């Protein structure tokens, strides 16, 4: 199945490049005319349809007079299915990061998919930039949606948020799945890893130009580059979409994440925890997965996906989905109703 995903990516990349060349030829005589976004809004609308066809609808919740959080939540909750919360990382809102997983996971779970603060349509005027505050907002939103118990799947930056969510709400969060996240890394380890990468973390996580986005994708993806054939103005459209709002606040989130506040006295979770890692991860190498497993102790299990980089949710979604279902569903039962 993942070979089909790879073929689809190559097919889509080639045709986007071909169409883009036509548009470049058409518009080249008119260099002074401002081009309106075209490709990315179309793809974004397509992904929204994919979520809607997966029994999900968007909803926006005002947590107070300063904070608003956006969710994708089930149209009709099935009480014979467990609840699963998906928490995204950097690199776009929740839709773009879970688009290869939502259809499969929605068959087995009631999915609740928030946009973290300053991503998508979620924002706050408060000054907090901590993972704790992000976690509290997600939990408050879930409670307003009527969720009293759930399991959680979190990726990369979302893993920091999800870890705090599980720690602070053990009565609510039943099982935890974390994908490729640097939770528990010391400040020295973070600095050493940044030296190896050789890029400013803000420029890397919040790209401003196509070259920056290429670096981020090449660092995150091992098997293929989905943007290989995409023209620069398509990439710039994507960058503008993910970075044009709350740029300062996103930068502050990165600075807080890299500060020494995030690695002080990491608690051990009470929940059973599944760690998933790509063996070719160059953002948070596999050693960080083993380190977190040792910290969590016997209630944690580490699963390694071969020939996969940091973004396993994009490179190997079928493997990730299968691991999630086997870990969370009772007796590995897959609900297909």
N, C-alpha and C positions, 0 to 999 in steps of 0.2 A: 504493500500500500504506500509506503514512504517513497518508493521509486516512482509511483504515480505522482506524488506531490512534487518530486524533483522535476519530472517531465513537464508538469503543469507550470512550474515556476519558469523553466527555460522557455516554454512556449509563450507564456505571457510576456516575459522580458523581451523576447525577440520581436513580438508583434507591437509592443509598446514602442520599441526602438524604431521599427519601420514606420509606424504612424507618426511618431515624433519627427522623423526626418521629413515626412511630407509636410507637416505643419511648419517645420523650420524653413523649408523651401518656399512655402506659401507666404510666410510672414517676413522672410528675409528682406524683401524690397521695402518693408515698412518698419524700419528699426525704431522709429520714434513713437510708434503706437504702443501703448501699454497693453501687455497681454493679460487677459483675465485668466484666473485659475480654471483649468479644464479637467485634467486627468485625475488629480487627487480627489476633488469633490465627487467625481463620478464613482471612483473606487470606494470612497467613504460611504456613499449612498448604497452601493452594492453590499458592503459589509453590514450596514444597518438592516438591509433586507434579510441577510443571512441570519442575523440575530432574531429578527421578528419571526422568521420561519422556524426558529428553534424555540418558539413559545415564550419569547422574551419581549418585554416592552420597556421603553425608557421612562424613568420617573425622576423628578427632582424634589428633594426634601430640604426644607428650611429647618436646620437644627436649632437655630436661634436667629436673632436679628443680625448676626455677623457672619454666619457660616451656612453654606449651601452645599449639599453633596448630591451627586447624580449617580443613579443606579440603573442597571438593566436587571429586571426582576421578572419572575414567571407571571404569565397572564393568568394561569390557573395553577395553584399549588397542588401537587399530588402528595397525599399523605402516605402513600406507599413508597415514596422516594425520599432518601435523605437529602438534607440541605447542604449545598457546597458553595462556599464563597471563594471567588477568584480574585486575587489581588495582584495588580500589574506592577511593572517596574518602569524605568525610564524608557523613552523611545516611542512616544505617542500615547494615546489614551487606551482604555481597556479594550475597545473594539479591535484596534489594530494588533494588539498583542495576543488576543485569544481567538482570532478569527479561524484558526485551523483546529481549534479544540471544541468550540462551543456546540457544534452540531452533535458530535459524538457524546460529549458529557451531558448534554441536555436530555439525552435518551435515558440516562441513569440517575440524574440528580435534579432537584430544584435548584437552579443556578441563581446566585445573587452576585452581580459583578459591579462593584463601585468604581468610579473614577476617583482616584486619590486627589486630595486638595491641590489645586493649581494645574490639574490635568483635565482635559475635556471641559465639562461644565461645572466642575466642583471648585469652590473657592472660599476664602475667608478673609475678613479684614483684620482678624487677630494677628498677633505677632509671633505666635508659636510656630516653630518649624521642626519640631521633634517628631520622631516616629511614634512616640506615645500619643501625641495629639492626633496624628493621623489615625491611629488605631482606635482611639476613643470616638472619633467621628464616624468611622465605619461601624463600630458596635452600636452607637446611638441610632444610626440610620437603619441598621438591621432590626433593632427593636421596634422602631416605628413601622417597619414593614411586617411586623408580627413574627419575626424569627427569634426563637428562644434557644434553639440548639442548632449546631452546624459543625461541619468539618471545613477545613480551609486549605486552599492551594495558592501559594504565593511564589512569585518569581523575582529574583534579583533584588532591587530596592524594595519591592513588595515583601520580600522575605523579612527584612528588618521590621516593617510595619506588622506583618502577620505574627512574628515572634512575640512582639509586645502585646498584640491582641490576645494571643493564646495565654501568655503569662498573666495578664490582668483579668482574664475572664475564663478561668478553668471550668466553671460551671456551664459555660455556653459552648466553648470550643471543644469538640470531642476528639478529633484527630487532626494532625497537622502534616501537610506536605509542603516541603520547601524545595524549590528548584534553583540551583546555581546562585546562591546568595552568600555574601561575605559576612554573615552574622557571626559575631565572636572574634573577628579579626582584631588584632591589636593595632594601635596607631603605627607602630614600627612596621608591621606587616603591610599595612595599607601604603605607607610611604615607599617601601621597597617594591611593592607591586607597581606603583605608579612610575617609579624609576624604570622598571622593565618595559612598561608600555611606552614611556617617553612622550606622553602628551599631557597637557593641562586637563584635569578631570572635568572642569566646567565646559571647555571646548569639546571634549569627547562626548559627554553625556547630553549636552545641549548644542548640537552643531549649528553653525551660523551660515555655512556655505557648503556646496556639494562635496568639496574635497574632504571636509570634516565628516560628513555623513559616510563617505566611502571608507574612511579610516574606522569609524565605529562599526560598520557592517562587516568589514574584513576581520576586525578583531572578534566580533561576536559569532560569526558564521564560519563553519569549517568546510562544509561540503560544497557550497556554491554561494555566489553573490547574487541575490535577487535583483539588485540594481545595476548589474554589470552592463546591460545594454541600454539603461535608461539615460536619456539626455539630461543635461544639467538643469534645464528649466523645469523638468518634471521633479527632479530631486529638490530644487528650490521651492517648488510648490509644497512638497511634503514638509520641508523644514519650516516654511512659513506657517503651516497648519499646526505643527507641534510646538513651535517656539514663539509664535507671534503674540501670545497672551501670557501674562504672569511670568515674563522672562526673569525679572529680578527675583521673584519669589522662588522660582525653580533653582536659580543659582544659590540662593540661601539654603535650600534643602540640601544641595550638594555639599556646601561648606559645613553644614551641621553634621552630615553623614561622615565626613572625613575628620571631624574633630574627635578629641579623645573622650567626649561624653558618651559615644556609642559603644565603647568596649569595656566600660567599667562594671565589674561584678555581674557578668551575664548570668541570669538565673537559669536553673535547670527546669525544663518544662515537665509537667506531670503527665501530659498527653503522650500517647504513642505518636511517634514522628517518623515520617518517611523523608529521606533526603535523596534527591535525584540530581545527578551530575553528568555532564558530558565529559568524556575522557580527554577531549581536546579543548576544554575551556581555557581561554587565555585571559579572561577578565578576572574570574575567581578560580584559579587552577584547582585541580582535584584534591590537592593537599588540604585545602580549606574545608572540603567536604569531610575528609577523614578527621580533621581537627574538631569540627562541630559534632560529628558522631561520637567521638571520645568524650567530649564535654557532656553530651546528653545522656550517655550511658546506655544500659541495656534496653531501654524503651525506644531507642532510635535504630533505624536500619538505613543503610546507604545502598542505593541502586545506581549503577554506572551504565550509561548508554554509550556504546562504542561509536567511534568515528563521528562524534557530535561535539559541537562547540558550546559556547555560553548560551545561545538562544535555542535550547532544545525544544522549546514550545513551538518554534518555527521550523527547525530542521527535522525533528523527529517527533511530531505531534502524536502519531499513533502509538509509539512506544510510551510516551509520557502518559497518554490517556489510559493505556492498558495498566500501567503501574498504579495510577490513581484509583482506578476501579477495583483492582485486586486488593489494594490496601484498605479502602474505605467500605466497600459494599460488603454486607454480611455474607460470609462464606463465599466470597468472590462472585456473588450473584450479580448479574447485569440486568437491570430493569430495562425493558424495551417497550414498555407500554405507551 
